[in-house]
Amino acid sequence: MQHFASVRGGANKTQIVYSCNMNFHSVVPYLDLLVRNGLVERVEGKILRYKTTGRGMQALGHFQEIEKLMPEMQAAREAA
């Protein structure tokens, strides 16, 4: 979910890697998965950026609601 939230307003791959504390090789499959499922879109330009879609914002809201029901999940994410 952290990958997802990090591109909410738009971010390039470097920003996503640093915000998720991952490396470039491991973040690519997650971004591809989010794009394939219509949750994130690629925004072409001088630098490729990723941005959460409307569908992605809905999914992010659902994830946040689930976290409220499972405090242990939120605590584990914050500890990482």
Residue pairs with C-beta under 8 A, 6 or more apart in sequence:
1 60
1 63
1 77
2 19
2 20
2 77
3 16
3 20
3 22
3 27
3 30
3 31
3 34
4 34
4 39
4 40
4 52
4 56
4 59
4 60
4 63
5 60
6 15
6 16
6 19
6 20
7 16
7 34
7 40
7 50
7 51
7 52
8 51
8 52
8 57
8 60
9 51
9 52
10 43
10 49
10 50
10 51
11 19
11 49
11 50
11 51
12 47
12 48
12 49
12 50
13 24
13 27
13 28
13 31
13 48
13 50
16 27
16 31
16 50
17 23
17 24
17 27
20 27
21 80
31 40
31 50
34 40
34 50
34 56
35 41
35 42
35 50
38 53
38 55
38 56
39 52
39 53
39 55
39 56
39 59
40 50
40 51
40 52
40 53
40 56
41 50
41 51
41 53
42 48
42 49
42 50
43 49
43 50
43 51
52 60
66 73
67 73
67 74
67 77
68 74
